[in-house]
Amino acid sequence: MIVVIGLVVAFILIAVFSNRRTRTCRWREYPDSDESRWVCVFCGAETSAPRGKPPRICFRPEK
């Protein structure tokens, strides 16, 4: 019973603290020299950011 309660609490915490703006983003890194090119597989948005650090906001073009 305690395991079930723990799982419910874990899912609630994930739902509360997850970043809703990038929930559907799936970033793929294409490394260059100091910065990498990041492409979202879900919407096709592209940006550059430091290596190993995916963008924390969504760059999805507005329709």
TORKOL-4160 file (C-alpha; in steps of 0.2 Angstrom, whole numbers, padded with zeros to 4 digits, m for minus):
63
<pt num="1" X="0000" Y="0000" Z="0000"/>
<pt num="2" X="0014" Y="0012" Z="0004"/>
<pt num="3" X="0022" Y="0009" Z="m0013"/>
<pt num="4" X="0006" Y="0014" Z="m0022"/>
<pt num="5" X="0005" Y="0030" Z="m0012"/>
<pt num="6" X="0023" Y="0033" Z="m0016"/>
<pt num="7" X="0020" Y="0031" Z="m0034"/>
<pt num="8" X="0004" Y="0043" Z="m0034"/>
<pt num="9" X="0015" Y="0056" Z="m0025"/>
<pt num="10" X="0029" Y="0054" Z="m0037"/>
<pt num="11" X="0017" Y="0057" Z="m0052"/>
<pt num="12" X="0009" Y="0072" Z="m0044"/>
<pt num="13" X="0026" Y="0080" Z="m0041"/>
<pt num="14" X="0032" Y="0077" Z="m0059"/>
<pt num="15" X="0016" Y="0085" Z="m0065"/>
<pt num="16" X="0018" Y="0100" Z="m0054"/>
<pt num="17" X="0036" Y="0103" Z="m0057"/>
<pt num="18" X="0038" Y="0099" Z="m0075"/>
<pt num="19" X="0041" Y="0113" Z="m0088"/>
<pt num="20" X="0024" Y="0114" Z="m0098"/>
<pt num="21" X="0032" Y="0125" Z="m0111"/>
<pt num="22" X="0044" Y="0112" Z="m0117"/>
<pt num="23" X="0034" Y="0096" Z="m0113"/>
<pt num="24" X="0032" Y="0091" Z="m0131"/>
<pt num="25" X="0050" Y="0096" Z="m0136"/>
<pt num="26" X="0062" Y="0083" Z="m0141"/>
<pt num="27" X="0079" Y="0091" Z="m0144"/>
<pt num="28" X="0093" Y="0083" Z="m0154"/>
<pt num="29" X="0110" Y="0090" Z="m0153"/>
<pt num="30" X="0122" Y="0093" Z="m0168"/>
<pt num="31" X="0138" Y="0098" Z="m0160"/>
<pt num="32" X="0149" Y="0111" Z="m0168"/>
<pt num="33" X="0165" Y="0119" Z="m0160"/>
<pt num="34" X="0159" Y="0129" Z="m0144"/>
<pt num="35" X="0140" Y="0129" Z="m0147"/>
<pt num="36" X="0129" Y="0116" Z="m0153"/>
<pt num="37" X="0114" Y="0117" Z="m0165"/>
<pt num="38" X="0098" Y="0110" Z="m0157"/>
<pt num="39" X="0084" Y="0104" Z="m0168"/>
<pt num="40" X="0067" Y="0099" Z="m0160"/>
<pt num="41" X="0061" Y="0083" Z="m0168"/>
<pt num="42" X="0043" Y="0087" Z="m0163"/>
<pt num="43" X="0040" Y="0104" Z="m0172"/>
<pt num="44" X="0056" Y="0107" Z="m0182"/>
<pt num="45" X="0062" Y="0123" Z="m0172"/>
<pt num="46" X="0081" Y="0126" Z="m0173"/>
<pt num="47" X="0092" Y="0136" Z="m0161"/>
<pt num="48" X="0110" Y="0136" Z="m0155"/>
<pt num="49" X="0115" Y="0134" Z="m0137"/>
<pt num="50" X="0130" Y="0128" Z="m0127"/>
<pt num="51" X="0136" Y="0110" Z="m0129"/>
<pt num="52" X="0126" Y="0097" Z="m0118"/>
<pt num="53" X="0113" Y="0110" Z="m0112"/>
<pt num="54" X="0097" Y="0109" Z="m0122"/>
<pt num="55" X="0085" Y="0124" Z="m0123"/>
<pt num="56" X="0073" Y="0126" Z="m0109"/>
<pt num="57" X="0060" Y="0135" Z="m0119"/>
<pt num="58" X="0050" Y="0130" Z="m0134"/>
<pt num="59" X="0054" Y="0139" Z="m0151"/>
<pt num="60" X="0039" Y="0132" Z="m0160"/>
<pt num="61" X="0034" Y="0144" Z="m0173"/>
<pt num="62" X="0016" Y="0151" Z="m0170"/>
<pt num="63" X="0003" Y="0146" Z="m0182"/>
